[in-house]
């Protein structure tokens, strides 16, 4: 597993390319934060990856156009994973 032990955050992770990238990191052993404006869909993707790959995955709702949302999102990621290796 190429990313075993790495902590990753992916934006736009509730669908499309973002979801595929996040799933790829989960498949390769990373702890993945699925960040998206649609937190419910991000949670669905994170749960599917957690179940399929036994990866540590969280979902975080965030509007990346709002500084306060971004700060809060990364506070949640830091609390969950203790930092990031890949963004």
N, C-alpha and C positions, 0 to 999 in steps of 0.2 A: 504494500500500500504506500504509494508515493507521498501522501500528505498526512500520514499517521501522526497524530499529536499536534498538528498545526491547527490554529484557530483562524477561521475565515468568516468574513462578512460579505454578502453579495446583495447589492441593491437590485430592485426589479425582480426579485426572486419568486414572485407568486405565479409567474407565467412566462412562456416563451423562452428566449435565450437566457434570461436571468435564472429561471427555474432549472434549465438544463445545466448551466454552469454550477449552480449550487448543488444539484444532484451529483454532478461529476466529482466535486470535492468530497461529498459525503461518501460516495462509492469508493473513493481512494483513501478513506480513513480520517478525514478532517472533521473537526467540530465546526458546524456551520450555522451561522445566523442568517436566516432568510428575512431580509428587509424589504418591505413593500408598503405602499400606501394602503393596499387592501390586506389588512392583517389576517382576516379570516382565510383568505386564499393562501397567504403565506404559511399559516398554521397547517392548512391541509397539506401543502407541499412538504413542510418540515416533518409532519407526522408520518407521511408516506415514506420519506427517506429514512427516518428513524426506524420504522418498522422493517423496511426492505434491507437496509444495510447495517442495522444496529449502531448507527452513528448518533453522536450527540448533536441534536439540532434544536434550534429555537426559532420562533417567529417573532418579529418585531415590526409593529406598524410605525411607519415614518413617512412624513412628507419632506422629501429632500430639499424642497424649496424654502423650508422654514428652519432657520438656524436652531431654534429652541427644540424642534422635533429631532433634529440630527444629534444634538448634544444629549438629549434624553435617550435616544436610541443607543448611542454608543456607551452611555452609562449602564444601560441594561446588558449590553453585550459584555462589557468589562466585568460586571457583577457575575454574569453567567460563566464566562470563560477566563477571566483574569487577564485579559488583553487580547491583542490580535497579532497575527503574523501576516495575514494576507487580506487586502481589501480590494 
